Each structure stands twice: as structure tokens, then as C-alpha cells.
Amino acid sequence: MIKPFKHTGRLSAMLALNAVILAGDIGNAQASGLFRSGSGSICEQAEAAGIDPIRRTLVYVDKQSLSLSSDEQGWFSALNQALQQTMTTAEPLEIIVLDSADGTAKAHGPGLCYPVIEERYHGRFANSGISGLLTNDLIDQLPDLQQEIVVQMQDMVVPEYADAPETRRQMAAEQVEQRHLLRALQSDSARFVSDTPSRVILYSDMLENSDLAELPAILNGSDEDRLTLASDALESLPRLDFQGAMVYGFGTGQSLDDPAATDALSEFMQQAVYQANGYPIAFSRELAVRPIRPSMSNSYDMTIKVENRELKGRMQLMSDADGRLVDSYLDLGAGNRSSHFDSGRLICSQDDQCQLEGKLATALLFEDPENVFLEGSRETLSGHLGFRNDRLADSDNPALLPLDAESRP
């Protein structure tokens, strides 16, 4: 339980990556033609139409997890599929390369704008004075644009294959040299600061073997030991702050010859992310991003009443057209009391009467992960946090704490 990729000598690798990424010819799409027009990029057009992104996605790729083998390029295919299924209208996307061998980070190009425009926004684009773009079939070009952005994403990773090994080496823990994954993340910590909710996707084997935390201690310790290791490591990295980002990790443990190492590395990284003000959604071998494309995001000021005290914090709700929650959380701020929703739905009627039922992934105030029950409008929600009892009215149930939430301006 979690609480507290030049051409010289490397053409085969690029071709292998191309083969994995593209299932067909993307034609003659050019960034200067499809991505931009007289009215600018899709993100600029969205801004002109008064459409603000509800989320941004930061993708981190650890170059120490790359290899030239065509059988080991599946990570990009998994990433691309997840983005196609989950990116929101004109969502900003950045690709950053980490080098966990020396604890650094760099980007090979500017941020991208993911080419998704939800149908409900087509009229807004037309009304913003750029209807000519629609008559030129911008919407019809979206599939081509999405293939073009795959090429742009590839171009941002390809340079790192210059020094990649022919195949991924399977090592014992004692064979692993110095790895500074947490320092690499901290070196790019300024990127986490944003008023827009952030999602972080990290591809790495998640090996940390440094003065902050030695790999054998991570693998051989207990859950409590890993919690202590993560806590001590974060004390030495005061600038590592995910700023409330939702963090997904994949590739965990794939470089080690012991399959059991995946669980230990996952536990350590989840603890580290949590203590660095992030929400560790999943750290595993495979990318575990739920295929939900959110269409609504609201931030609330929240109050939970505990006996004679009022605990104030923040609630972030993000849901798709069917109300399914994703990348949503409660944060009380004090003492790392925060938790993301493991599941839940926010259903609102046409007259703005809403009902939310969800389950947290980790315990917030009780010993077990609580449920959240709220009703009201999108602006104001009231209800309880805790556990319902069929034999007791909610108001008489000591295992339910009153929770009120009001939308932030």
C-alpha cells in the first residue's frame, strides 16, 4: 500500500523504430502544412476559439532503457497507443530524455500540440473566425496529423539511439553501475510547474543505485525499509516536486534478471513520487494508462470535518463524457495527506444535478482507502468521505466524515 534513439551505424535502429510505430505510409504530411496554417498551430487555434487545455502530458524516456533490437521497440508503440486513446483537445505534449547514468535531462525539440479536436468543439472553432480551416478539411486531416506527430515524437528520441547497445542486457543487481534516476528527474523539475493539471509518463527500468539509495537495499529491504529509503532520498533532493502531477511508470525492472525485482522497484518509486508531491498511479513492466479521454476538469476548494476540526484542501476532478474519473485526487496538504481516485464516476444531468461516487487508491484519513460520496451541482458538491453502513444513516455513521467542495475561480 502506497501512502506516506546518427544515421551512421545506426540506421537499422531507426528503421526498426519506424516499423514499430507506423503501420502505413503517412503520405506527404508536413509540419509546416498540416500542423500550421495562416491561423497557426492547433493549440493556437484552440486558444483563439477560447478553448483552454484541461491537461498537459510530459513524457520522460530514460536513454539507459533503450536498445537497437527491433524486438525491444515495443515501448514506443505502447506509448503511442496510450496517447491516441487518452489525449484531450489540443493537449500540450513534451518529450524529455533522461540519462539516469549521470542524472541529467534534455529535450531535442519544442513542445508539441496533440491533434485532437473533440466534436463538441467544432462549432467553437468556426465561431472563432477560422471556419476556413474547417472547410479545408482540418478535421478530416486529424488522422494524418496524428501520424505526423508520431514522426515528430520519434525525431525527439532517435538521437539517443546513437550510443544504445545492440540489445538490452539482463543484469544481476550487483552488476548495475551508478544510476541516478531521481536526480535526472530533479534536474528537470522546473518543467513540472504549471497551472494546467499535468500527467507524467516515465519509460525507464526504474533503477536507482546511488548515494541516495543503493539498489541492493531497495531490492532486499522490507516495505518499511523502502519507505525510509525513499524518504531519505527525497530529503537530499529538495527541488524534486511533481507539483501534484499524475505519474505513470513503465519498463520497471526490465533490465534485471530477477522478475521479483519489479515489485520492489515499483514500491520504491511509488513512495518516492508520493513524497515528491506526485500521485503514483502505476509503476510496472507494461504501460497501465486507462483508455479514458477526459473532457471535463474542475478544481475545488475542499473542507473535511473531523470531530471539532475542519481540514482544508483541494480536490481535482477529471472525467470523460461518460463521467468516468481519471487523474483525479483529494489533497489536504498537511502531512502528505493526499490520495488519487482509483475509480469512480461523476454523473451530471442536463439541469446540472450531479452525483459522484468514487474510491480512493490509498488511505487519506482512515486506515483503509476511503470512498467518496458527493451530490450537488458542478460548482458546489457536498457529501461524505469514508465508509457507508446499511444499518446507519449517513449522518449517524462515525465512519463517514462530512466533505464540502466549491469550485475554484
C-alpha positions as CSV (number, residue, x, y, z in Angstrom):
1,M,0.0,0.0,0.0
2,I,1.5,3.4,-1.0
3,K,0.9,6.2,1.3
4,P,3.2,8.1,3.5
5,F,17.4,6.8,-30.4
6,K,23.0,9.1,-36.2
7,H,22.4,7.8,-39.2
8,T,26.0,6.5,-39.2
9,G,26.0,2.9,-38.0
10,R,22.5,3.3,-36.5
11,L,20.2,3.2,-39.5
12,S,18.9,-0.2,-38.5
13,A,17.6,1.1,-35.2
14,M,15.8,3.9,-36.8
15,L,14.2,1.6,-39.3
16,A,13.2,-0.8,-36.5
17,L,11.6,2.0,-34.6
18,N,9.8,3.2,-37.8
19,A,8.5,-0.3,-38.4
20,V,7.0,-0.5,-34.9
21,I,5.5,2.9,-35.0
22,L,3.9,3.2,-38.4
23,A,1.5,0.7,-39.8
24,G,1.4,2.5,-43.2
25,D,2.6,5.4,-45.2
26,I,1.7,8.8,-43.7
27,G,2.0,10.4,-47.2
28,N,3.3,13.9,-47.7
29,A,2.2,15.4,-44.4
30,Q,4.5,18.3,-43.4
31,A,4.5,20.1,-40.2
32,S,4.5,23.4,-42.0
33,G,1.4,22.4,-43.9
34,L,-0.8,20.3,-41.7
35,F,0.3,21.4,-38.2
36,R,0.4,25.0,-39.1
37,S,-1.7,27.3,-41.3
38,G,-2.3,31.0,-41.6
39,S,-4.1,30.7,-38.3
40,G,-1.3,28.9,-36.5
41,S,-1.0,25.6,-34.8
42,I,-4.0,23.6,-33.5
43,C,-3.1,24.8,-30.0
44,E,-3.1,28.4,-31.2
45,Q,-6.4,27.9,-33.0
46,A,-7.8,26.4,-29.8
47,E,-6.7,29.4,-27.8
48,A,-8.3,31.7,-30.4
49,A,-11.5,29.7,-30.0
50,G,-11.4,30.2,-26.3
51,I,-10.6,26.6,-25.5
52,D,-8.1,26.0,-22.8
53,P,-6.3,22.6,-22.4
54,I,-7.6,20.7,-19.5
55,R,-4.3,18.8,-19.1
56,R,-0.8,18.6,-20.4
57,T,1.4,15.4,-20.8
58,L,5.1,15.2,-20.1
59,V,6.8,12.0,-21.5
60,Y,10.2,11.1,-20.0
61,V,12.4,8.5,-21.7
62,D,15.4,7.1,-19.9
63,K,18.1,6.5,-22.5
64,Q,19.6,3.8,-20.4
65,S,16.5,1.7,-21.2
66,L,16.9,2.0,-25.0
67,S,18.4,-0.7,-27.3
68,L,18.8,-1.3,-31.0
69,S,17.0,-4.6,-31.1
70,S,13.8,-4.5,-33.2
71,D,12.2,-6.7,-30.6
72,E,12.7,-4.1,-27.9
73,Q,10.9,-1.1,-29.5
74,G,7.5,-2.0,-28.2
75,W,7.7,0.7,-25.6
76,F,7.1,3.4,-28.2
77,S,4.2,1.5,-29.7
78,A,2.6,1.2,-26.3
79,L,3.2,4.9,-25.6
80,N,1.8,6.0,-28.9
81,Q,-1.4,3.9,-28.4
82,A,-1.9,5.3,-25.0
83,L,-1.6,8.8,-26.3
84,Q,-4.0,8.2,-29.2
85,Q,-6.6,6.9,-26.7
86,T,-6.3,9.5,-24.0
87,M,-5.1,12.9,-25.2
88,T,-7.5,15.7,-25.0
89,T,-8.4,18.6,-27.3
90,A,-5.2,20.4,-28.3
91,E,-3.3,18.9,-25.3
92,P,0.3,20.1,-24.9
93,L,2.8,17.3,-25.2
94,E,6.5,17.4,-24.3
95,I,9.1,14.6,-24.8
96,I,12.2,14.8,-22.5
97,V,15.1,12.4,-22.5
98,L,16.6,11.4,-19.1
99,D,20.1,9.9,-18.7
100,S,20.0,8.1,-15.4
101,A,23.7,7.2,-15.7
102,D,24.7,10.8,-15.0
103,G,21.4,12.3,-13.6
104,T,20.6,14.7,-16.4
105,A,17.7,15.6,-18.6
106,K,17.3,17.3,-22.1
107,A,14.8,17.9,-24.8
108,H,15.6,17.6,-28.5
109,G,12.8,19.9,-29.7
110,P,10.0,22.2,-28.7
111,G,6.7,21.1,-27.1
112,L,4.1,19.6,-29.4
113,C,0.4,20.1,-29.7
114,Y,-1.6,16.8,-29.9
115,P,-4.0,16.9,-32.8
116,V,-7.3,16.0,-31.2
117,I,-10.4,18.2,-31.6
118,E,-13.5,16.8,-29.9
119,E,-16.7,17.1,-32.0
120,R,-18.3,19.3,-29.4
121,Y,-15.7,22.0,-30.2
122,H,-16.1,22.1,-34.0
123,G,-18.6,24.9,-33.7
124,R,-16.4,26.9,-31.3
125,F,-13.6,26.7,-33.9
126,A,-15.9,28.0,-36.6
127,N,-17.2,30.8,-34.5
128,S,-13.7,32.0,-33.7
129,G,-13.3,33.2,-37.3
130,I,-11.2,30.3,-38.6
131,S,-14.1,28.4,-40.3
132,G,-12.0,28.4,-43.5
133,L,-9.8,25.8,-41.8
134,L,-12.8,23.5,-41.3
135,T,-13.9,23.9,-45.0
136,N,-10.3,22.9,-45.9
137,D,-10.9,19.6,-44.0
138,L,-8.8,20.2,-41.0
139,I,-11.0,17.8,-39.1
140,D,-10.7,15.2,-41.8
141,Q,-6.9,15.6,-41.7
142,L,-6.7,14.7,-38.0
143,P,-5.8,11.0,-38.6
144,D,-2.9,12.2,-40.8
145,L,-1.9,14.8,-38.2
146,Q,-1.8,12.1,-35.6
147,Q,0.6,10.1,-37.7
148,E,2.7,13.1,-38.3
149,I,3.0,13.8,-34.6
150,V,4.3,10.3,-34.2
151,V,7.2,11.1,-36.5
152,Q,7.9,14.3,-34.5
153,M,7.9,12.3,-31.3
154,Q,10.3,9.7,-32.9
155,D,12.6,12.5,-34.0
156,M,12.9,13.6,-30.4
157,V,14.1,10.2,-29.2
158,V,16.1,9.0,-32.3
159,P,19.4,10.9,-31.3
160,E,19.6,8.9,-28.1
161,Y,20.0,5.6,-30.0
162,A,23.5,6.7,-31.2
163,D,25.0,5.1,-28.1
164,A,22.4,2.4,-27.4
165,P,23.5,-1.2,-27.1
166,E,22.5,-3.9,-29.6
167,T,20.2,-5.5,-27.1
168,R,19.1,-4.9,-23.6
169,R,21.4,-6.6,-21.1
170,Q,19.9,-8.6,-18.4
171,M,21.9,-8.0,-15.2
172,A,22.1,-9.1,-11.6
173,A,21.6,-6.3,-9.1
174,E,25.3,-6.3,-8.2
175,Q,26.3,-5.7,-11.9
176,V,24.4,-2.5,-12.1
177,E,26.6,0.6,-12.2
178,Q,25.7,4.0,-10.8
179,R,22.1,5.1,-11.7
180,H,20.7,8.5,-10.8
181,L,17.1,8.4,-11.9
182,L,15.8,10.7,-9.2
183,R,18.5,13.3,-9.8
184,A,17.7,13.2,-13.5
185,L,14.0,14.0,-12.7
186,Q,15.0,16.7,-10.3
187,S,17.2,18.3,-13.0
188,D,14.0,19.0,-15.0
189,S,11.8,19.9,-12.0
190,A,11.1,23.4,-13.3
191,R,9.0,21.8,-16.1
192,F,6.5,20.5,-13.5
193,V,5.4,24.0,-12.6
194,S,2.1,24.8,-14.4
195,D,-1.4,26.0,-13.7
196,T,-2.6,23.2,-16.0
197,P,-3.0,19.7,-14.5
198,S,-0.1,17.5,-15.5
199,R,0.3,13.9,-16.4
200,V,3.8,12.4,-16.4
201,I,4.6,9.2,-18.3
202,L,8.1,7.7,-17.5
203,Y,9.7,5.0,-19.5
204,S,12.6,3.5,-17.6
205,D,13.8,0.4,-15.8
206,M,13.5,2.5,-12.6
207,L,16.9,1.6,-11.4
208,E,18.3,3.8,-8.7
209,N,21.8,2.9,-7.5
210,S,23.4,6.0,-6.0
211,D,24.4,7.7,-2.8
212,L,20.7,8.5,-2.4
213,A,19.6,4.8,-2.4
214,E,21.6,1.7,-3.3
215,L,19.9,-0.8,-5.5
216,P,20.6,-3.9,-3.2
217,A,19.0,-2.1,-0.3
218,I,15.9,-1.3,-2.4
219,L,15.6,-4.9,-3.7
220,N,16.3,-6.7,-0.4
221,G,14.6,-4.4,2.1
222,S,11.1,-4.6,3.5
223,D,8.3,-2.2,2.6
224,E,9.2,-0.1,5.6
225,D,12.8,-0.1,4.5
226,R,11.9,1.2,1.0
227,L,9.7,3.9,2.6
228,T,12.6,5.0,4.7
229,L,15.0,4.9,1.6
230,A,12.6,7.0,-0.4
231,S,12.1,9.5,2.4
232,D,15.8,9.9,2.9
233,A,16.4,10.2,-0.8
234,L,13.8,13.0,-1.1
235,E,15.4,14.9,1.8
236,S,18.5,15.2,-0.4
237,L,16.5,16.3,-3.4
238,P,14.5,19.3,-2.1
239,R,13.8,20.6,-5.7
240,L,12.1,17.4,-6.8
241,D,8.5,18.4,-6.7
242,F,6.0,16.9,-9.1
243,Q,3.5,19.7,-8.3
244,G,0.6,17.3,-8.0
245,A,1.2,15.5,-11.3
246,M,-0.2,12.1,-12.0
247,V,2.8,9.8,-12.7
248,Y,2.7,6.6,-14.7
249,G,5.9,4.5,-15.0
250,F,6.6,1.5,-17.3
251,G,9.6,-0.6,-18.1
252,T,10.1,-1.3,-14.4
253,G,12.7,-3.9,-13.7
254,Q,13.1,-5.0,-17.3
255,S,17.0,-4.8,-17.1
256,L,17.3,-7.1,-14.2
257,D,17.4,-10.9,-14.4
258,D,15.2,-11.3,-11.3
259,P,11.5,-10.9,-12.1
260,A,10.7,-10.3,-8.5
261,A,12.7,-7.1,-8.6
262,T,9.9,-5.4,-10.4
263,D,7.7,-5.2,-7.3
264,A,10.4,-3.8,-5.1
265,L,11.4,-1.1,-7.6
266,S,7.7,-0.2,-8.1
267,E,7.2,0.2,-4.4
268,F,10.3,2.4,-4.0
269,M,9.4,4.6,-7.0
270,Q,5.8,5.0,-5.9
271,Q,7.0,6.0,-2.4
272,A,9.5,8.5,-3.9
273,V,6.9,10.0,-6.3
274,Y,4.3,10.3,-3.5
275,Q,6.8,12.1,-1.2
276,A,7.8,14.4,-4.0
277,N,4.2,15.7,-4.2
278,G,3.1,13.5,-7.1
279,Y,0.5,10.8,-7.5
280,P,2.0,7.4,-8.4
281,I,-0.8,5.8,-10.5
282,A,1.1,2.7,-11.7
283,F,4.7,1.5,-12.0
284,S,5.0,-1.8,-13.8
285,R,6.6,-3.5,-16.8
286,E,3.7,-2.5,-19.1
287,L,2.2,0.9,-19.5
288,A,-1.0,0.9,-17.4
289,V,-2.8,4.0,-18.7
290,R,-6.6,3.6,-18.7
291,P,-8.1,4.3,-22.2
292,I,-10.1,7.3,-20.9
293,R,-10.1,10.6,-22.8
294,P,-11.2,13.2,-20.3
295,S,-13.5,16.0,-21.4
296,M,-14.0,17.9,-18.2
297,S,-11.8,19.1,-15.4
298,N,-12.7,21.1,-12.3
299,S,-10.7,22.2,-9.3
300,Y,-12.3,22.7,-5.9
301,D,-11.6,24.1,-2.5
302,M,-12.5,21.3,-0.1
303,T,-13.2,21.0,3.6
304,I,-13.5,17.8,5.6
305,K,-14.8,17.9,9.1
306,V,-13.1,15.7,11.6
307,E,-14.7,16.0,15.1
308,N,-14.2,19.6,16.0
309,R,-11.7,20.4,13.3
310,E,-12.0,21.5,9.7
311,L,-9.3,20.2,7.4
312,K,-9.0,22.3,4.3
313,G,-7.5,21.2,1.0
314,R,-8.1,20.8,-2.7
315,M,-10.0,18.4,-4.9
316,Q,-9.3,17.9,-8.7
317,L,-11.9,16.0,-10.7
318,M,-11.3,15.0,-14.3
319,S,-13.8,12.8,-16.2
320,D,-14.8,11.7,-19.7
321,A,-18.1,12.1,-21.4
322,D,-19.5,9.1,-19.5
323,G,-18.4,10.5,-16.2
324,R,-15.5,8.1,-15.6
325,L,-12.9,9.7,-13.3
326,V,-9.2,9.7,-14.3
327,D,-6.3,11.6,-13.0
328,S,-8.4,12.9,-10.1
329,Y,-7.4,13.4,-6.4
330,L,-8.0,14.8,-3.0
331,D,-5.2,16.8,-1.3
332,L,-5.3,18.0,2.3
333,G,-1.8,19.4,2.0
334,A,-0.7,18.8,5.6
335,G,1.5,15.9,6.4
336,N,1.3,14.4,2.9
337,R,-2.3,13.6,3.3
338,S,-3.4,13.1,-0.3
339,S,-4.8,10.4,-2.4
340,H,-5.9,9.9,-6.0
341,F,-9.1,8.2,-7.1
342,D,-8.6,4.6,-8.1
343,S,-12.1,4.5,-9.7
344,G,-15.3,6.5,-9.7
345,R,-17.9,8.3,-11.8
346,L,-19.3,11.9,-11.8
347,I,-22.7,11.9,-13.4
348,C,-24.5,15.2,-14.1
349,S,-27.9,15.7,-15.5
350,Q,-28.9,18.3,-18.0
351,D,-30.1,20.6,-15.2
352,D,-26.6,20.3,-13.6
353,Q,-27.6,18.0,-10.8
354,C,-24.5,15.9,-10.1
355,Q,-23.6,12.8,-8.2
356,L,-20.2,11.4,-7.5
357,E,-19.2,8.0,-6.1
358,G,-15.5,7.1,-6.1
359,K,-12.9,5.1,-4.3
360,L,-9.5,6.4,-3.3
361,A,-6.4,4.4,-4.1
362,T,-4.8,4.9,-0.7
363,A,-6.0,5.9,2.7
364,L,-6.5,9.6,3.4
365,L,-7.7,9.8,7.0
366,F,-8.8,6.3,7.9
367,E,-6.7,3.1,7.9
368,D,-8.1,1.9,4.7
369,P,-8.7,3.6,1.3
370,E,-12.0,5.6,1.7
371,N,-15.0,6.0,-0.5
372,V,-16.2,9.5,-1.6
373,F,-19.9,10.3,-1.9
374,L,-20.9,13.7,-3.2
375,E,-24.0,15.4,-4.6
376,G,-24.9,18.9,-5.9
377,S,-24.0,21.0,-8.9
378,R,-20.7,21.1,-10.8
379,E,-19.9,24.3,-8.8
380,T,-20.8,23.1,-5.3
381,L,-20.7,19.5,-4.1
382,S,-21.4,18.1,-0.6
383,G,-21.3,14.7,0.9
384,H,-19.0,12.4,2.8
385,L,-15.7,10.6,2.9
386,G,-15.4,7.2,4.5
387,F,-17.5,4.0,4.6
388,R,-21.2,3.7,4.4
389,N,-23.1,1.3,6.7
390,D,-26.5,0.0,5.5
391,R,-27.7,0.0,9.2
392,L,-26.9,3.6,9.8
393,A,-27.9,6.9,8.3
394,D,-25.0,8.8,6.9
395,S,-25.4,11.5,9.4
396,D,-25.2,8.9,12.3
397,N,-22.2,7.0,10.9
398,P,-18.9,7.8,12.6
399,A,-17.1,6.2,9.7
400,L,-18.3,9.0,7.4
401,L,-16.8,12.5,7.5
402,P,-18.7,15.5,6.1
403,L,-17.0,16.8,2.9
404,D,-17.9,20.1,1.1
405,A,-16.3,21.2,-2.1
406,E,-16.7,24.5,-4.0
407,S,-15.3,25.2,-7.5
408,R,-12.3,27.4,-7.5
409,P,-12.5,30.6,-9.6
